[in-house]
């Protein structure tokens, strides 16, 4: 296996070709959203990961990481720092650094920042069934600004009321735990 070619872009260092690579998250490409926070997606648009996707999500207190959903792929999460609320299958669970969450395919879930500062979550998801997703109506998710009024399988509909994700930098993350 060859080493991937990394390119420096305005949003950070990004894989431009397939292959193995090493990148520090402080130098990697980031996206930001005024409502949902900031995220380091790790992979590049030019060289997406075929089997598993990884994201380092940073959410602020009271803000969701995205919209409450379920999808055809397994997803797993590790809270690295801070606190958050997990809404899973309509139930609310408080999480803190070190908590691991396993969501088999079709598990309804989302995270909402809690505590006094940002919450950093390492997210991993299988890629076998890309695009198979549903945003169900959930009273718990609606209470926290992370739910849809009407169930939809369309991400465009679920995210229509919110600002679009924009290229960002790790500077969008106040006091990052990686330095």
C-alpha positions, 0 to 999 in steps of 0.5 A, a space after each residue: 500500500 502506498 502512502 497517500 498524498 496530503 494537500 494543504 488546503 485552506 481548511 487544513 491538511 487533507 488526503 488527496 489520494 488513497 493510501 495510508 497517512 498520518 495527520 495530527 488533528 490540529 493540522 487536519 481539515 475541519 468544518 464548522 457550523 454556527 449551530 452544530 459546532 466543529 468537526 474534523 472529518 479526517 478523510 478527504 473528499 478526494 479520497 473517502 474511506 471505503 469501510 469506516 468513517 471517522 469524525 472528531 466532533 466538538 459540541 458546545 453546551 446546549 447545542 446538538 452534534 446534528 439531527 436525531 437519526 437512525 441509519 443502516 450502519 453501526 456507529 460507535 462513539 467515545 467521549 474524549 473530554 467534557 460532558 454531553 447528553 446522549 438521546 438514544 431511542 427516545 431516552 436521555 443519558 448523561 455522558 462524560 469523558 471516557 464513556 463509550 456508546 455503541 449504536 447497532 444499525 438503526 439505533 436512533 441517537 444524537 448528542 447534545 453538549 452539556 456542562 461548562 465547556 465543549 465536549 469532544 467526541 470521537 465518532 466512527 461509523 461503518 460505510 456499508 449502506 451509505 445514504 440509508 438514514 431516517 430522521 424520526 420525530 422524537 419529543 426528547 430530541 425536539 426539546 433539545 433542538 435536535 429533532 424534526 417535526 415530521 419524519 424524513 429520510 432526506 438530510 436536506 429536509 432535516 437540516 434545512 432550517 440550519 446554517 450549512 457546514 463551512 470549511 473551518 480550522 481547529 482554531 474554531 475549537 476553544 482549548 482543544 485537548 490535543 494542544 
